[in-house]
Amino acid sequence: YPAFPHHADIKAYLDDYAYLANAQMDLQDLPGAAESYGGAVERLSKLAALDPANTRFRTDLVYMLTKRGELLVKQGDLAGARLVTSRALALQRESAMAPNAAPEVLNDYAWALVSCQPEDLRQPAVALAFARRAVAASAAPNPIHLHTLALAHFRTGDPRAAVAEAERALGAMTASSSAAPATPSTGLRRQIETDLASFRAALRQPTAQ
């Protein structure tokens, strides 16, 4: 891979792989997109090995591994997907287990453990522990962290707690927003609202806690 004088140049170079992969996905070229993410993984792996202290390289590597795993699942290559996703999870666990790990790092690992592909690699109970730590370590109520905690509760069979945390997440978003005119829900708010509806539906089931 080329030697770059600046990290910004490296970032731009690797972003090209992500842009190419996204374009290939739009064209339904899943094998091509998976190959593009694979190229990014190969180069980021070398960069991370040369500069282990560079958290940006590790973060980007986890992202590329995760996206490649998702694409391999869509192609039916579950064995290949398990390999790359397991590697991403191992990198995230290493960061989350570090002393004084930031709330964002704890949350990212928890989120991966409740949402990764293939689904058989998910560990909701472990995710719940890390999500709780992320929420506790946050300086103020963080809707992203609370959403992760809600999903972890849901995945461990506690829809009542999931509803409570999802409502807290929406409350945190409302409290942090300005008094602007109401607009249609988008992005994170829409995702939380969608999940909250699922949590409430599960709560109405006879077997719900």
C-alpha positions as CSV (number, residue, x, y, z in Angstrom):
1,Y,0.0,0.0,0.0
2,P,1.2,3.5,-0.6
3,A,3.1,5.4,2.1
4,F,1.3,8.6,3.0
5,P,2.8,11.6,4.7
6,H,-0.4,12.6,6.5
7,H,-3.2,10.8,8.2
8,A,-5.7,12.9,6.3
9,D,-4.3,11.5,3.0
10,I,-4.7,8.0,4.4
11,K,-8.3,8.7,5.5
12,A,-9.2,10.1,2.1
13,Y,-7.6,7.1,0.4
14,L,-9.6,4.6,2.5
15,D,-12.8,6.6,2.2
16,D,-12.5,5.9,-1.5
17,Y,-13.1,2.2,-0.7
18,A,-16.2,3.0,1.3
19,Y,-17.6,5.3,-1.4
20,L,-17.0,2.6,-4.0
21,A,-18.6,0.0,-1.9
22,N,-21.7,2.2,-1.3
23,A,-22.0,2.8,-5.1
24,Q,-21.7,-0.9,-5.7
25,M,-24.4,-1.6,-3.1
26,D,-26.7,0.9,-4.9
27,L,-26.1,-1.1,-8.1
28,Q,-26.9,-4.3,-6.2
29,D,-23.3,-5.5,-6.8
30,L,-22.9,-7.1,-3.4
31,P,-19.9,-9.2,-4.3
32,G,-18.1,-6.1,-5.6
33,A,-19.0,-4.1,-2.5
34,A,-17.8,-6.9,-0.2
35,E,-14.5,-7.0,-2.2
36,S,-14.1,-3.2,-1.8
37,Y,-14.6,-3.4,1.9
38,G,-12.1,-6.3,1.9
39,G,-9.5,-4.1,0.3
40,A,-10.0,-1.5,3.0
41,V,-9.7,-4.1,5.7
42,E,-6.4,-5.4,4.2
43,R,-4.9,-1.9,4.2
44,L,-6.2,-0.8,7.5
45,S,-5.0,-4.0,9.1
46,K,-1.4,-3.2,7.9
47,L,-1.8,0.4,9.1
48,A,-3.1,-0.7,12.5
49,A,-0.2,-3.1,12.9
50,L,2.3,-0.4,12.1
51,D,0.6,2.1,14.5
52,P,-1.2,0.2,17.3
53,A,-1.8,3.4,19.3
54,N,-3.8,5.0,16.5
55,T,-7.4,4.6,17.6
56,R,-8.7,6.0,14.3
57,F,-7.2,3.1,12.3
58,R,-8.8,0.6,14.8
59,T,-12.2,2.4,14.6
60,D,-12.2,2.4,10.8
61,L,-11.0,-1.2,10.7
62,V,-13.9,-2.3,12.9
63,Y,-16.4,-0.4,10.7
64,M,-15.0,-1.9,7.5
65,L,-15.0,-5.4,9.0
66,T,-18.6,-5.0,10.2
67,K,-19.9,-3.8,6.9
68,R,-18.1,-6.6,5.1
69,G,-19.7,-9.1,7.5
70,E,-23.1,-7.7,6.8
71,L,-22.6,-8.0,3.1
72,L,-21.3,-11.6,3.4
73,V,-24.5,-12.5,5.3
74,K,-26.6,-11.1,2.5
75,Q,-24.7,-13.2,0.1
76,G,-25.2,-16.4,2.2
77,D,-21.6,-16.7,3.2
78,L,-22.2,-17.2,6.9
79,A,-18.8,-18.8,7.6
80,G,-17.0,-15.9,6.0
81,A,-19.2,-13.4,7.8
82,R,-18.5,-15.0,11.2
83,L,-14.8,-14.7,10.7
84,V,-14.8,-11.0,9.9
85,T,-17.5,-10.1,12.4
86,S,-15.7,-12.0,15.1
87,R,-12.6,-10.1,14.4
88,A,-14.5,-6.8,14.7
89,L,-16.0,-7.8,18.0
90,A,-12.6,-8.9,19.4
91,L,-11.1,-5.5,18.5
92,Q,-14.1,-3.7,20.1
93,R,-13.9,-5.9,23.2
94,E,-10.2,-5.1,23.6
95,S,-11.0,-1.4,23.6
96,A,-14.0,-1.7,25.9
97,M,-12.0,-3.7,28.4
98,A,-9.3,-1.0,28.7
99,P,-9.1,0.9,32.0
100,N,-11.2,4.1,31.8
101,A,-12.7,3.2,28.5
102,A,-14.8,6.1,27.2
103,P,-18.6,5.8,27.3
104,E,-18.7,5.9,23.5
105,V,-16.4,2.9,23.4
106,L,-18.5,0.9,25.9
107,N,-21.6,1.8,23.9
108,D,-20.2,0.8,20.6
109,Y,-19.3,-2.6,21.8
110,A,-22.7,-3.1,23.5
111,W,-24.4,-2.0,20.3
112,A,-22.3,-4.5,18.2
113,L,-23.3,-7.3,20.6
114,V,-27.0,-6.7,20.0
115,S,-27.0,-5.9,16.3
116,C,-24.1,-7.7,14.6
117,Q,-24.4,-10.1,11.7
118,P,-24.6,-13.1,11.8
119,E,-27.1,-13.0,14.6
120,D,-25.6,-16.1,16.3
121,L,-22.6,-14.0,17.3
122,R,-24.8,-11.6,19.4
123,Q,-24.4,-11.7,23.2
124,P,-27.3,-9.7,24.7
125,A,-26.4,-10.4,28.3
126,V,-22.9,-9.1,27.8
127,A,-24.2,-6.2,25.9
128,L,-26.5,-5.3,28.7
129,A,-23.6,-5.0,31.1
130,F,-21.6,-2.8,28.8
131,A,-24.6,-0.7,27.9
132,R,-25.3,0.0,31.6
133,R,-21.7,1.0,32.1
134,A,-21.9,3.4,29.1
135,V,-25.0,5.1,30.5
136,A,-23.6,5.3,34.0
137,A,-20.3,6.9,32.6
138,S,-22.1,9.5,30.5
139,A,-21.9,13.0,31.8
140,A,-25.5,13.6,30.8
141,P,-28.4,11.4,29.5
142,N,-27.3,10.3,26.1
143,P,-30.1,9.1,23.7
144,I,-27.7,6.9,21.7
145,H,-26.5,5.1,24.8
146,L,-30.0,4.8,26.2
147,H,-31.2,3.4,23.0
148,T,-28.5,0.7,23.1
149,L,-29.5,-0.1,26.7
150,A,-33.2,-0.4,25.6
151,L,-32.3,-2.8,22.9
152,A,-30.1,-4.9,25.2
153,H,-33.0,-5.2,27.7
154,F,-35.3,-6.2,24.8
155,R,-32.8,-8.8,23.5
156,T,-32.5,-10.3,27.0
157,G,-36.3,-10.7,27.3
158,D,-37.2,-7.6,29.3
159,P,-39.6,-5.5,27.2
160,R,-40.8,-3.5,30.2
161,A,-37.3,-2.2,30.9
162,A,-36.7,-1.7,27.1
163,V,-39.8,0.6,27.0
164,A,-38.6,2.6,29.9
165,E,-35.1,3.2,28.5
166,A,-36.4,4.0,25.0
167,E,-38.8,6.6,26.6
168,R,-35.8,8.0,28.5
169,A,-33.8,8.2,25.2
170,L,-36.6,10.1,23.5
171,G,-36.9,12.4,26.6
172,A,-33.2,13.1,26.4
173,M,-33.5,14.1,22.8
174,T,-36.4,16.4,23.5
175,A,-34.6,18.0,26.4
176,S,-31.4,18.6,24.3
177,S,-33.2,20.0,21.3
178,S,-34.1,23.7,20.9
179,A,-37.7,25.0,20.8
180,A,-37.8,24.7,17.0
181,P,-41.1,23.9,15.2
182,A,-41.9,20.2,15.2
183,T,-40.6,18.3,12.1
184,P,-41.1,14.7,11.0
185,S,-39.0,12.2,12.9
186,T,-35.8,11.3,11.2
187,G,-32.5,9.5,11.9
188,L,-32.0,8.4,15.5
189,R,-35.4,9.6,16.7
190,R,-37.2,7.6,14.1
191,Q,-35.2,4.5,14.9
192,I,-36.0,4.9,18.6
193,E,-39.7,5.4,18.0
194,T,-39.8,2.4,15.7
195,D,-38.1,0.2,18.3
196,L,-40.3,1.6,21.1
197,A,-43.3,0.5,19.2
198,S,-41.9,-3.0,18.9
199,F,-41.1,-3.0,22.6
200,R,-44.6,-2.0,23.5
201,A,-46.1,-4.6,21.2
202,A,-44.0,-7.3,22.9
203,L,-45.1,-6.0,26.3
204,R,-48.7,-6.6,25.4
205,Q,-47.9,-10.3,24.7
206,P,-49.1,-12.7,27.4
207,T,-45.6,-13.9,28.1
208,A,-44.1,-10.4,28.5
209,Q,-42.5,-9.6,31.8
